[in-house]
Amino acid sequence: MEKFSERLKSALILRNMTAAELSRIIGVNEGTISNYKKGIYEPKQRRLESIANALHVSIPWLMGYDVPVTQSIE
């Protein structure tokens, strides 16, 4: 299972987004995103939801589970 930090980096590349852009979108310090990417910290639930929404990925995927990148909309 991949770590959150690895999935965050992958999602940023997938969405062609920088850490600075993500930090502005979700309203956190750029250093916080940097710490997430380095694996120093993992976000709490509310921030995890914000990150997943901003990157258009599913929360389980972002947390490293073997599920599709995006949630299917039915």
C-alpha positions, -999 to +999 in steps of 0.1 A: +000+000+000+014+034-010+017+061+016-004+092+017+027+113+008+033+093-023-003+095-034-004+132-028+026+137-051+010+115-077-023+134-075-005+168-079+013+155-110-020+139-123-038+172-120-009+193-131-010+213-099+017+227-077+019+224-040+015+262-039-017+261-059-031+234-037-022+254-005-041+284-019-071+264-029-076+247+005-064+277+025-033+263+043+003+273+045+025+260+017+048+245+044+020+223+055+016+208+020+054+204+019+053+184+052+026+162+038+046+155+007+077+147+028+056+123+049+063+142+082+025+147+088-008+133+075-039+155+074-068+152+098-102+142+082-115+176+073-083+187+056-081+153+039-115+159+024-104+194+012-073+179-004-093+151-021-119+176-034-093+200-047-074+172-065-106+154-077-095+121-062-112+097-038-102+098-001-095+060+000-072+063-030-054+093-015-049+073+017-032+045-003-059+019-007-061-001-039-092+016-053-099+038-083-084+073-083-118+090-086-151+081-071-177+070-096-208+092-097-240+073-101 
